[in-house]
């Protein structure tokens, strides 16, 4: 199973701040990247922003392909 082929039950939500911490960027930079189309719009639940684990894995894969 590749990074992009995670089971639906493993595709958990990551709070926006934790997503920013995982990829090493601040929240303001994430909002800029969203506005520029570099990241998908976060999922909103109860007024808070989240990303799915698959979004994080897709972002990592995107960075790896840029290095090639």
N, C-alpha and C positions, 0 to 999 in steps of 0.2 A: 504494500500500500504506500503510495507516494504522499508527500506532504499535502497535496491538494485533494487527495481522496480520503478524507476523514469521514468516519461514520456520522450520520446526523446527530446521534446522541452525544457525540464527542465535540460537536460544534457549539461550544458554550459561549456565553456572552462575556465580554471583557469590558469593564468600565473604561470610559474614554481616557481618564487619567492613567490607568494601568496600561492601556494600549500605548499611550505616548511614552511612558516609562520603558516599556518593552522594546520599542524601536529607538529609544534614545533621543527623542525630540520633545520639545515643550508643547503644551496644548495650543498655544498661539500659532506655532509652525504647522501643526496638524490642520487647524482651520484654514490657513493659507493654502495648504496642499489640497484640501477639499475644494476650496474656491477655484483653484487652478486645474481641477480634474485629475490630480495625481493620486487621490484617495477617494474611495466611494463615500457617499453620505452615510454617517453613522445611523444605526438603528436607534430610534427614540422609544423609551419605555418609561412611563410615569414621570415625564419631564426630564429624564436623564439620558445622556448619550452613551451608546455601547457599540462595540464592534464584535463581530463573531470571530472565533478562533480561526476560521477559514480566511477571513480578511487579513489577519496577521500572517498566516502562512503564505497567502498569495503575495503579500508585500515582500516577505523574505525572498520568495522565489523571483519576484521582479528584480530585486537588488542583485541576486545571483546571476540572472541573465544579463544584466547591465555590465557585469564584470567580465563576461566572456567576450 
